[in-house]
Structures are given as structure tokens and as C-alpha cells.
Amino acid sequence: DAKTTQPPSMDCAEGRAANLPCNHSTISGNEYVYWYRQIHSQGPQYIIHGLKNNETNEMASLIITEDRKSSTLILPHATLRDTAVYYCIVRYQAGTALIFGKGTTLSVSS
Amino acid sequence: DAGVTQSPTHLIKTRGQQVTLRCSPKSGHDTVSWYQQALGQGPQFIFQYYEEEERQRGNFPDRFSGHQFPNYSSELNVNALLLGDSALYLCASSLEPGQLSPLHFGNGTRLTVT
């Protein structure tokens, strides 16, 4: 079973920041948090991952709480093309399989 | 640089038949994983291949089998198709399993079983 809990859906206005929360209260010390998204009719796309420090790349920022029990994916300026299902996944360092939950459907509107 | 490519994109089969799906990994990647995604659900892990061997397997019956070739490409075979096997089948590639490298997914093969 997935080890994460995400809201089923969220809305965001175009140009605003989208903040997607994820709870992973049972995460262990060697597990990483990964975020993927899936745009309709496409395969999942890697966004970002982290262990305990905040991470930022050209797509998004990942904020992980100090106790590592939750995290937030931030899309700083959401566009219509960011409308997708976003999956938060915890993964062993050893590279075990990604276990997907149902994710959060983010709808960006103008 | 080509990403993960899958073929065919769509396929219709009859219950009881057998099907083979194909995947070419992203250049430089040597590990291939297969996922099944039913409508409205997240992808479910089927198995992972590395060095031409199955390394991990999810909760799928033996009707699901695979193969990895020396060039790292892979096939997924499903025997005795059931209506419930209708789904999007996704292939993902990455560097060797022990790495933290992200998985790169193809756009999948849509299988319909009638």
C-alpha cells in the first residue's frame, strides 16, 4: 500500500502558487520523498525528490518538515499546463519500486 | 535523445488471448520497470528487470511475465487475457536499481480486452 496521504483534488488560479500537501507519517530515515505528475493520456513525469533538506529545481520546490512526516510541493506560478494528477511517493534508498497512490488532481484555471 | 518508447500505442485483444508489449528505455538507462494503470487509479507496479533478470515483482499473477534483452529493451507478456487486464501499461526506465535516479516513463500502451 502507498505510504502517503494526499487530498484528492485542489484548484489553483493561473499565475498563483500551487501548494500540494502530502502526509507520510510512517516514513523511515532512509526513505526519500518523490513527486511525479501525470498529464492526461501521458506517462508520469518526474518532478523532484528529497530526503530532509528543501529542494528546488526548474519545475518546483519541495519543502519537507523537520520531522519528515509531511511535505509540500510548490509550483511557484501555476499555468494551465500544470493541470495534472500529482503523486507523492516515498521510496527506499535502495531503489525499490515506486508505489503510487491515487494522487491529487490539480486543476489550474484562468 | 529519445526518451522511453513503447509499442504499440493501442491494442485490442479478445479474452483468452495472449499479448506482448514492447519498451525501449531512455538512452543510457539499463533498468526497466512495468506498471499497470487502470482507469482512475494510480499506476501499479508489475515487475522490474535489470541485467536481463527479474529483480522485483509486485502482486501480479504468473500470467504476467517479462523479458529484458542485452540492449536493455524489454517485453511484457500477458497470457490468458481477462477483461480486467484492460488498462494502460506503462514502461519506465532508470539507471541500475541501487541508484536514486528518477524513473522516466513512456506514454504507455492502451490495452483493451473484449
Interface residues (C-beta under 8 A of the other chain):
Chain A: A2 Y32 Y34 S41 Q42 G43 P44 Q45 Y46 H49 V85 Y87 Q93 A94 G95 T96 A97 L98 I99 F100 G101 K102 G103
Chain B: V4 S33 Y35 Q41 G42 P43 Q44 F45 Q48 Q56 G58 L90 A92 S94 E96 P97 G98 Q99 L100 P102 L103 H104 F105 G106 N107 G108
